[in-house]
Amino acid sequence: MNPPAAPPADLDEFRAAARAWLAGADVPDPPEDYDERFAALRDWQRTLYEAGWIGFGWPEEFGGRGLTAAHQIVFSEELARARAPQPVGLIGLDVVGPTILGHGTDEQRRRLLPPLLSGEELWSQGFSEPSAGSDLASLRTKGVVEGEEIVITGQKVWTSWAEESDWCAVLARTDPDAPNHKGISYVLVPMDSPGIEVRPIVQMTGDAEFNEVFFDGVRVPVGNLLGGFGAGWKLAMDTLGHERGRYALRRRMENETSFVDLVAGLREHAAATGGNAVADRAAVQLGELYAELRAYECQARATVERIVAGDVPSPLDSIDKLTLSVTEQHLYALAVELLGPARMAADATANGLPAGHWLRGHLYARSGSVYGGSAQIQRSIVAERMLDLPRSR
């Protein structure tokens, strides 16, 4: 295979090139079945990688394109605008991968990053536990050092795509005598290691994206430690900062296109029927939602500048996460309201809106209050670190 052509560095030219490529690409329409959809999206990531549309802000020596994070964000925006799916390995691309890139050894980066970009190896994130979700520092998973190995025992929960992943970034307590935030290490664990059991959790959407993961004496080489012993909390905050910032930027544009689709459906129905009284009654709510999306767009521009400048993690990431959750939930709640009684049947259509699509989005949007740190935690971060208010506890 010939290497892909170098993308233009100028962002406007780059955006035009991305639109042209997507217009001629064989963009998949992922099937409803979870396993089939996952396989199709993995193939899509391989297609994007081979065509040179992944890893723009990553060094070429590690499989990237040597440009900036702004280029990757622009391409994610163009994917959403073209109604094309995002690549399947987003935990690696947007969350864990940047932490490995920033804090891994050269050996770790050379080994792990190219297959992460191509989708050959997918990642999950083993942070939350049954008794350590929002209070992540109280995690109990143990990492006992025995010679040149770390022996991991414990349980993680709400681990997205653990069943499909090849690697998991696991937080484990390697120093039980240290204060909670000091005794945690960040360990890169192959998911085919003996002693790992994964149990899927079915969500409201019907998918089994979440999982419980059990580690029973799982042996991992000390060389899989990221950033050294005791660096886990710092690296976890780096990972969560990327999750809150980069993920929010990607979802923002997807919500923009969903709003356009919502309005288009209402207009088409009105044109076909001579009016849409339900939509007319919701005009104020639609206007308020439009204003929210425009305000979020302005905020996103500053976030892109922060990411390019390396200002991650930051308390500003929490504002991005909160803004995403609020606007996304408002969008899908309004759509479900406009469905009226049709929201009770996933195969129905009302006021130009297919119920199944909007119901699924509404159910998924509820998770925005929890993933990447709950809304309450984000508000506490903003209050304490930006407004200098007293700690709540």
Contacts in CASP RR format, 6 or more apart in sequence:
PFRMAT RR
TARGET T0000
AUTHOR 0000-0000-0000
METHOD contacts of the structure
MODEL  1
MNPPAAPPADLDEFRAAARAWLAGADVPDPPEDYDERFAALRDWQRTLYE
AGWIGFGWPEEFGGRGLTAAHQIVFSEELARARAPQPVGLIGLDVVGPTI
LGHGTDEQRRRLLPPLLSGEELWSQGFSEPSAGSDLASLRTKGVVEGEEI
VITGQKVWTSWAEESDWCAVLARTDPDAPNHKGISYVLVPMDSPGIEVRP
IVQMTGDAEFNEVFFDGVRVPVGNLLGGFGAGWKLAMDTLGHERGRYALR
RRMENETSFVDLVAGLREHAAATGGNAVADRAAVQLGELYAELRAYECQA
RATVERIVAGDVPSPLDSIDKLTLSVTEQHLYALAVELLGPARMAADATA
NGLPAGHWLRGHLYARSGSVYGGSAQIQRSIVAERMLDLPRSR
1 50 0 8 1.000
4 50 0 8 1.000
4 51 0 8 1.000
4 52 0 8 1.000
4 53 0 8 1.000
6 65 0 8 1.000
7 14 0 8 1.000
7 17 0 8 1.000
7 52 0 8 1.000
7 53 0 8 1.000
7 56 0 8 1.000
7 65 0 8 1.000
7 67 0 8 1.000
7 71 0 8 1.000
8 14 0 8 1.000
8 17 0 8 1.000
9 67 0 8 1.000
11 70 0 8 1.000
11 71 0 8 1.000
11 74 0 8 1.000
14 67 0 8 1.000
14 71 0 8 1.000
14 74 0 8 1.000
14 75 0 8 1.000
15 74 0 8 1.000
15 78 0 8 1.000
18 53 0 8 1.000
18 74 0 8 1.000
18 75 0 8 1.000
18 78 0 8 1.000
19 78 0 8 1.000
19 81 0 8 1.000
19 82 0 8 1.000
21 51 0 8 1.000
21 53 0 8 1.000
22 78 0 8 1.000
22 79 0 8 1.000
22 82 0 8 1.000
22 84 0 8 1.000
23 82 0 8 1.000
25 47 0 8 1.000
25 51 0 8 1.000
25 84 0 8 1.000
26 47 0 8 1.000
27 82 0 8 1.000
27 83 0 8 1.000
27 84 0 8 1.000
27 85 0 8 1.000
28 40 0 8 1.000
28 41 0 8 1.000
28 43 0 8 1.000
28 44 0 8 1.000
28 85 0 8 1.000
30 36 0 8 1.000
30 37 0 8 1.000
30 40 0 8 1.000
30 41 0 8 1.000
30 85 0 8 1.000
31 37 0 8 1.000
31 40 0 8 1.000
34 206 0 8 1.000
34 207 0 8 1.000
34 208 0 8 1.000
34 209 0 8 1.000
38 88 0 8 1.000
38 161 0 8 1.000
38 164 0 8 1.000
41 85 0 8 1.000
41 86 0 8 1.000
41 87 0 8 1.000
41 88 0 8 1.000
42 88 0 8 1.000
42 89 0 8 1.000
42 119 0 8 1.000
42 122 0 8 1.000
44 85 0 8 1.000
44 87 0 8 1.000
44 88 0 8 1.000
45 54 0 8 1.000
45 87 0 8 1.000
45 88 0 8 1.000
45 89 0 8 1.000
45 118 0 8 1.000
45 119 0 8 1.000
46 118 0 8 1.000
46 119 0 8 1.000
46 120 0 8 1.000
48 54 0 8 1.000
48 87 0 8 1.000
49 117 0 8 1.000
49 118 0 8 1.000
49 119 0 8 1.000
50 118 0 8 1.000
52 65 0 8 1.000
53 75 0 8 1.000
54 64 0 8 1.000
54 72 0 8 1.000
54 87 0 8 1.000
54 93 0 8 1.000
54 117 0 8 1.000
54 118 0 8 1.000
55 63 0 8 1.000
55 64 0 8 1.000
55 65 0 8 1.000
55 72 0 8 1.000
55 93 0 8 1.000
55 117 0 8 1.000
56 64 0 8 1.000
56 65 0 8 1.000
56 66 0 8 1.000
56 67 0 8 1.000
56 68 0 8 1.000
56 69 0 8 1.000
56 71 0 8 1.000
56 72 0 8 1.000
56 75 0 8 1.000
57 64 0 8 1.000
57 65 0 8 1.000
57 66 0 8 1.000
57 67 0 8 1.000
57 68 0 8 1.000
57 69 0 8 1.000
57 71 0 8 1.000
57 72 0 8 1.000
58 64 0 8 1.000
58 65 0 8 1.000
58 66 0 8 1.000
58 101 0 8 1.000
58 113 0 8 1.000
58 117 0 8 1.000
59 66 0 8 1.000
59 101 0 8 1.000
60 66 0 8 1.000
61 110 0 8 1.000
62 101 0 8 1.000
62 109 0 8 1.000
62 110 0 8 1.000
62 113 0 8 1.000
62 114 0 8 1.000
63 113 0 8 1.000
63 114 0 8 1.000
63 117 0 8 1.000
64 113 0 8 1.000
64 117 0 8 1.000
65 71 0 8 1.000
68 308 0 8 1.000
69 246 0 8 1.000
69 304 0 8 1.000
69 307 0 8 1.000
69 308 0 8 1.000
70 304 0 8 1.000
70 307 0 8 1.000
70 308 0 8 1.000
73 246 0 8 1.000
73 249 0 8 1.000
73 250 0 8 1.000
73 304 0 8 1.000
73 307 0 8 1.000
76 86 0 8 1.000
76 249 0 8 1.000
76 250 0 8 1.000
76 253 0 8 1.000
77 253 0 8 1.000
79 85 0 8 1.000
79 86 0 8 1.000
80 86 0 8 1.000
80 250 0 8 1.000
80 253 0 8 1.000
80 254 0 8 1.000
80 256 0 8 1.000
80 257 0 8 1.000
81 253 0 8 1.000
81 257 0 8 1.000
83 257 0 8 1.000
86 250 0 8 1.000
86 254 0 8 1.000
87 93 0 8 1.000
87 119 0 8 1.000
88 119 0 8 1.000
88 122 0 8 1.000
89 116 0 8 1.000
89 119 0 8 1.000
89 122 0 8 1.000
89 123 0 8 1.000
89 161 0 8 1.000
90 247 0 8 1.000
90 250 0 8 1.000
91 122 0 8 1.000
91 123 0 8 1.000
91 124 0 8 1.000
91 125 0 8 1.000
91 160 0 8 1.000
91 161 0 8 1.000
91 165 0 8 1.000
92 116 0 8 1.000
92 122 0 8 1.000
92 123 0 8 1.000
93 116 0 8 1.000
93 117 0 8 1.000
94 242 0 8 1.000
94 243 0 8 1.000
94 246 0 8 1.000
94 247 0 8 1.000
94 250 0 8 1.000
95 123 0 8 1.000
95 125 0 8 1.000
95 239 0 8 1.000
95 242 0 8 1.000
95 243 0 8 1.000
95 246 0 8 1.000
95 247 0 8 1.000
96 123 0 8 1.000
96 125 0 8 1.000
96 169 0 8 1.000
96 239 0 8 1.000
97 112 0 8 1.000
97 113 0 8 1.000
97 116 0 8 1.000
97 123 0 8 1.000
97 242 0 8 1.000
98 238 0 8 1.000
98 239 0 8 1.000
98 242 0 8 1.000
98 246 0 8 1.000
98 312 0 8 1.000
99 169 0 8 1.000
99 186 0 8 1.000
99 226 0 8 1.000
99 235 0 8 1.000
99 238 0 8 1.000
99 239 0 8 1.000
99 242 0 8 1.000
100 108 0 8 1.000
100 109 0 8 1.000
100 112 0 8 1.000
100 113 0 8 1.000
100 116 0 8 1.000
100 188 0 8 1.000
100 226 0 8 1.000
101 109 0 8 1.000
101 113 0 8 1.000
102 238 0 8 1.000
103 226 0 8 1.000
103 227 0 8 1.000
103 231 0 8 1.000
103 235 0 8 1.000
103 238 0 8 1.000
104 226 0 8 1.000
104 227 0 8 1.000
108 188 0 8 1.000
108 223 0 8 1.000
108 226 0 8 1.000
112 121 0 8 1.000
112 167 0 8 1.000
112 188 0 8 1.000
115 121 0 8 1.000
116 122 0 8 1.000
116 123 0 8 1.000
121 166 0 8 1.000
121 167 0 8 1.000
122 161 0 8 1.000
122 164 0 8 1.000
122 165 0 8 1.000
122 166 0 8 1.000
122 167 0 8 1.000
123 165 0 8 1.000
123 166 0 8 1.000
123 167 0 8 1.000
123 168 0 8 1.000
123 169 0 8 1.000
124 159 0 8 1.000
124 160 0 8 1.000
124 161 0 8 1.000
124 162 0 8 1.000
124 165 0 8 1.000
124 167 0 8 1.000
124 168 0 8 1.000
124 169 0 8 1.000
124 191 0 8 1.000
124 211 0 8 1.000
124 213 0 8 1.000
125 159 0 8 1.000
125 160 0 8 1.000
125 168 0 8 1.000
125 169 0 8 1.000
125 239 0 8 1.000
125 243 0 8 1.000
126 156 0 8 1.000
126 159 0 8 1.000
126 162 0 8 1.000
126 168 0 8 1.000
126 169 0 8 1.000
126 170 0 8 1.000
126 171 0 8 1.000
126 213 0 8 1.000
127 133 0 8 1.000
127 136 0 8 1.000
127 139 0 8 1.000
127 156 0 8 1.000
127 169 0 8 1.000
127 171 0 8 1.000
127 236 0 8 1.000
127 239 0 8 1.000
128 136 0 8 1.000
128 156 0 8 1.000
128 157 0 8 1.000
128 158 0 8 1.000
128 159 0 8 1.000
129 139 0 8 1.000
129 140 0 8 1.000
129 141 0 8 1.000
129 154 0 8 1.000
129 155 0 8 1.000
129 156 0 8 1.000
129 157 0 8 1.000
130 155 0 8 1.000
130 157 0 8 1.000
131 138 0 8 1.000
131 140 0 8 1.000
132 138 0 8 1.000
132 139 0 8 1.000
132 140 0 8 1.000
133 373 0 8 1.000
134 373 0 8 1.000
134 374 0 8 1.000
134 376 0 8 1.000
134 377 0 8 1.000
136 171 0 8 1.000
136 236 0 8 1.000
137 180 0 8 1.000
137 181 0 8 1.000
137 184 0 8 1.000
137 233 0 8 1.000
138 180 0 8 1.000
139 171 0 8 1.000
139 172 0 8 1.000
139 173 0 8 1.000
139 184 0 8 1.000
140 154 0 8 1.000
140 173 0 8 1.000
141 152 0 8 1.000
141 153 0 8 1.000
141 154 0 8 1.000
141 155 0 8 1.000
141 156 0 8 1.000
141 170 0 8 1.000
141 171 0 8 1.000
141 172 0 8 1.000
141 173 0 8 1.000
141 215 0 8 1.000
142 152 0 8 1.000
142 153 0 8 1.000
142 154 0 8 1.000
142 172 0 8 1.000
142 173 0 8 1.000
142 174 0 8 1.000
142 176 0 8 1.000
143 150 0 8 1.000
143 151 0 8 1.000
143 152 0 8 1.000
143 153 0 8 1.000
143 172 0 8 1.000
143 173 0 8 1.000
143 174 0 8 1.000
143 185 0 8 1.000
143 187 0 8 1.000
144 150 0 8 1.000
144 151 0 8 1.000
144 153 0 8 1.000
144 174 0 8 1.000
145 151 0 8 1.000
145 174 0 8 1.000
145 222 0 8 1.000
145 229 0 8 1.000
146 219 0 8 1.000
147 222 0 8 1.000
148 221 0 8 1.000
148 222 0 8 1.000
148 223 0 8 1.000
149 219 0 8 1.000
149 220 0 8 1.000
149 221 0 8 1.000
149 222 0 8 1.000
150 172 0 8 1.000
150 174 0 8 1.000
150 185 0 8 1.000
150 187 0 8 1.000
150 219 0 8 1.000
150 220 0 8 1.000
150 221 0 8 1.000
150 222 0 8 1.000
150 224 0 8 1.000
150 225 0 8 1.000
151 217 0 8 1.000
151 218 0 8 1.000
151 219 0 8 1.000
151 220 0 8 1.000
152 170 0 8 1.000
152 172 0 8 1.000
152 187 0 8 1.000
152 189 0 8 1.000
152 215 0 8 1.000
152 217 0 8 1.000
152 218 0 8 1.000
152 219 0 8 1.000
152 220 0 8 1.000
153 215 0 8 1.000
153 216 0 8 1.000
153 217 0 8 1.000
153 218 0 8 1.000
154 214 0 8 1.000
154 215 0 8 1.000
154 216 0 8 1.000
155 212 0 8 1.000
155 213 0 8 1.000
155 214 0 8 1.000
155 215 0 8 1.000
156 162 0 8 1.000
156 168 0 8 1.000
156 170 0 8 1.000
156 212 0 8 1.000
156 213 0 8 1.000
156 215 0 8 1.000
157 201 0 8 1.000
157 210 0 8 1.000
157 211 0 8 1.000
157 212 0 8 1.000
157 213 0 8 1.000
158 201 0 8 1.000
158 210 0 8 1.000
158 211 0 8 1.000
158 371 0 8 1.000
159 168 0 8 1.000
159 198 0 8 1.000
159 210 0 8 1.000
159 211 0 8 1.000
159 212 0 8 1.000
159 213 0 8 1.000
160 209 0 8 1.000
160 210 0 8 1.000
160 211 0 8 1.000
160 371 0 8 1.000
161 209 0 8 1.000
161 211 0 8 1.000
162 168 0 8 1.000
162 191 0 8 1.000
162 198 0 8 1.000
162 211 0 8 1.000
162 213 0 8 1.000
163 198 0 8 1.000
163 200 0 8 1.000
163 208 0 8 1.000
163 211 0 8 1.000
165 191 0 8 1.000
166 190 0 8 1.000
166 191 0 8 1.000
166 192 0 8 1.000
167 188 0 8 1.000
167 189 0 8 1.000
167 190 0 8 1.000
167 191 0 8 1.000
168 188 0 8 1.000
168 189 0 8 1.000
168 191 0 8 1.000
168 213 0 8 1.000
169 186 0 8 1.000
169 187 0 8 1.000
169 188 0 8 1.000
169 189 0 8 1.000
169 226 0 8 1.000
169 239 0 8 1.000
170 186 0 8 1.000
170 187 0 8 1.000
170 188 0 8 1.000
170 189 0 8 1.000
170 215 0 8 1.000
171 184 0 8 1.000
171 185 0 8 1.000
171 186 0 8 1.000
171 187 0 8 1.000
171 232 0 8 1.000
171 236 0 8 1.000
172 184 0 8 1.000
172 185 0 8 1.000
172 187 0 8 1.000
173 183 0 8 1.000
173 184 0 8 1.000
173 185 0 8 1.000
174 183 0 8 1.000
174 184 0 8 1.000
174 185 0 8 1.000
174 229 0 8 1.000
174 230 0 8 1.000
175 182 0 8 1.000
175 183 0 8 1.000
175 229 0 8 1.000
175 230 0 8 1.000
176 183 0 8 1.000
178 230 0 8 1.000
181 233 0 8 1.000
182 230 0 8 1.000
182 233 0 8 1.000
183 229 0 8 1.000
183 230 0 8 1.000
183 232 0 8 1.000
183 233 0 8 1.000
184 230 0 8 1.000
184 232 0 8 1.000
184 233 0 8 1.000
184 236 0 8 1.000
185 225 0 8 1.000
185 228 0 8 1.000
185 229 0 8 1.000
185 230 0 8 1.000
185 231 0 8 1.000
185 232 0 8 1.000
186 225 0 8 1.000
186 226 0 8 1.000
186 227 0 8 1.000
186 231 0 8 1.000
186 232 0 8 1.000
186 235 0 8 1.000
186 236 0 8 1.000
187 220 0 8 1.000
187 224 0 8 1.000
187 225 0 8 1.000
187 226 0 8 1.000
188 220 0 8 1.000
188 224 0 8 1.000
188 225 0 8 1.000
188 226 0 8 1.000
189 196 0 8 1.000
189 215 0 8 1.000
189 218 0 8 1.000
189 220 0 8 1.000
189 224 0 8 1.000
190 220 0 8 1.000
191 198 0 8 1.000
193 218 0 8 1.000
193 219 0 8 1.000
193 220 0 8 1.000
194 218 0 8 1.000
194 219 0 8 1.000
195 214 0 8 1.000
195 215 0 8 1.000
195 216 0 8 1.000
195 217 0 8 1.000
195 218 0 8 1.000
196 213 0 8 1.000
196 214 0 8 1.000
196 215 0 8 1.000
196 216 0 8 1.000
196 218 0 8 1.000
197 213 0 8 1.000
197 214 0 8 1.000
197 216 0 8 1.000
198 211 0 8 1.000
198 212 0 8 1.000
198 213 0 8 1.000
198 214 0 8 1.000
199 211 0 8 1.000
199 212 0 8 1.000
199 213 0 8 1.000
199 214 0 8 1.000
200 208 0 8 1.000
200 210 0 8 1.000
200 211 0 8 1.000
201 208 0 8 1.000
201 210 0 8 1.000
201 211 0 8 1.000
201 212 0 8 1.000
202 208 0 8 1.000
203 209 0 8 1.000
203 210 0 8 1.000
203 363 0 8 1.000
203 367 0 8 1.000
204 363 0 8 1.000
204 366 0 8 1.000
205 360 0 8 1.000
205 361 0 8 1.000
205 363 0 8 1.000
205 364 0 8 1.000
226 232 0 8 1.000
226 235 0 8 1.000
227 235 0 8 1.000
237 313 0 8 1.000
238 312 0 8 1.000
238 313 0 8 1.000
240 313 0 8 1.000
240 317 0 8 1.000
240 372 0 8 1.000
240 373 0 8 1.000
241 312 0 8 1.000
241 313 0 8 1.000
241 314 0 8 1.000
241 317 0 8 1.000
242 312 0 8 1.000
242 313 0 8 1.000
243 372 0 8 1.000
244 317 0 8 1.000
244 318 0 8 1.000
244 320 0 8 1.000
244 321 0 8 1.000
244 372 0 8 1.000
244 373 0 8 1.000
244 378 0 8 1.000
245 303 0 8 1.000
245 307 0 8 1.000
245 312 0 8 1.000
245 317 0 8 1.000
245 320 0 8 1.000
245 321 0 8 1.000
246 307 0 8 1.000
247 324 0 8 1.000
248 300 0 8 1.000
248 303 0 8 1.000
248 320 0 8 1.000
248 321 0 8 1.000
248 323 0 8 1.000
248 324 0 8 1.000
249 300 0 8 1.000
249 303 0 8 1.000
249 304 0 8 1.000
249 307 0 8 1.000
249 320 0 8 1.000
251 324 0 8 1.000
251 328 0 8 1.000
252 293 0 8 1.000
252 296 0 8 1.000
252 297 0 8 1.000
252 300 0 8 1.000
252 324 0 8 1.000
252 327 0 8 1.000
255 293 0 8 1.000
255 324 0 8 1.000
255 327 0 8 1.000
255 328 0 8 1.000
255 331 0 8 1.000
256 293 0 8 1.000
256 297 0 8 1.000
258 331 0 8 1.000
258 332 0 8 1.000
259 289 0 8 1.000
259 290 0 8 1.000
259 293 0 8 1.000
259 331 0 8 1.000
262 331 0 8 1.000
262 334 0 8 1.000
262 335 0 8 1.000
262 338 0 8 1.000
262 353 0 8 1.000
262 358 0 8 1.000
263 286 0 8 1.000
265 351 0 8 1.000
265 352 0 8 1.000
265 353 0 8 1.000
266 276 0 8 1.000
266 279 0 8 1.000
266 338 0 8 1.000
266 351 0 8 1.000
266 352 0 8 1.000
266 353 0 8 1.000
268 352 0 8 1.000
269 275 0 8 1.000
269 276 0 8 1.000
269 279 0 8 1.000
269 351 0 8 1.000
269 352 0 8 1.000
269 353 0 8 1.000
270 276 0 8 1.000
270 279 0 8 1.000
276 351 0 8 1.000
278 338 0 8 1.000
278 340 0 8 1.000
278 351 0 8 1.000
279 286 0 8 1.000
279 338 0 8 1.000
279 351 0 8 1.000
282 334 0 8 1.000
282 337 0 8 1.000
282 338 0 8 1.000
285 334 0 8 1.000
285 337 0 8 1.000
286 334 0 8 1.000
288 330 0 8 1.000
289 327 0 8 1.000
289 330 0 8 1.000
289 331 0 8 1.000
289 334 0 8 1.000
292 326 0 8 1.000
292 327 0 8 1.000
292 330 0 8 1.000
293 327 0 8 1.000
296 323 0 8 1.000
296 324 0 8 1.000
296 327 0 8 1.000
299 319 0 8 1.000
299 320 0 8 1.000
299 323 0 8 1.000
300 320 0 8 1.000
302 316 0 8 1.000
303 316 0 8 1.000
303 320 0 8 1.000
306 312 0 8 1.000
306 314 0 8 1.000
306 316 0 8 1.000
315 381 0 8 1.000
315 382 0 8 1.000
315 385 0 8 1.000
315 386 0 8 1.000
316 386 0 8 1.000
318 377 0 8 1.000
318 378 0 8 1.000
318 379 0 8 1.000
318 381 0 8 1.000
318 382 0 8 1.000
319 378 0 8 1.000
319 382 0 8 1.000
321 372 0 8 1.000
321 373 0 8 1.000
321 378 0 8 1.000
322 375 0 8 1.000
322 378 0 8 1.000
322 379 0 8 1.000
322 382 0 8 1.000
324 368 0 8 1.000
325 365 0 8 1.000
325 368 0 8 1.000
325 369 0 8 1.000
325 375 0 8 1.000
328 365 0 8 1.000
328 368 0 8 1.000
329 365 0 8 1.000
329 366 0 8 1.000
329 368 0 8 1.000
329 369 0 8 1.000
331 365 0 8 1.000
332 358 0 8 1.000
332 361 0 8 1.000
332 362 0 8 1.000
332 365 0 8 1.000
333 362 0 8 1.000
333 365 0 8 1.000
335 353 0 8 1.000
335 358 0 8 1.000
335 362 0 8 1.000
336 343 0 8 1.000
336 358 0 8 1.000
336 359 0 8 1.000
336 362 0 8 1.000
338 350 0 8 1.000
338 351 0 8 1.000
338 353 0 8 1.000
339 348 0 8 1.000
339 350 0 8 1.000
339 351 0 8 1.000
339 353 0 8 1.000
339 355 0 8 1.000
339 358 0 8 1.000
339 359 0 8 1.000
340 350 0 8 1.000
340 351 0 8 1.000
341 350 0 8 1.000
342 348 0 8 1.000
342 349 0 8 1.000
342 350 0 8 1.000
342 353 0 8 1.000
342 355 0 8 1.000
343 350 0 8 1.000
343 355 0 8 1.000
343 358 0 8 1.000
343 359 0 8 1.000
345 355 0 8 1.000
346 355 0 8 1.000
346 356 0 8 1.000
346 359 0 8 1.000
346 360 0 8 1.000
347 355 0 8 1.000
347 356 0 8 1.000
348 355 0 8 1.000
348 356 0 8 1.000
349 355 0 8 1.000
368 375 0 8 1.000
369 375 0 8 1.000
380 392 0 8 1.000
383 389 0 8 1.000
383 392 0 8 1.000
384 390 0 8 1.000
384 391 0 8 1.000
384 392 0 8 1.000
END
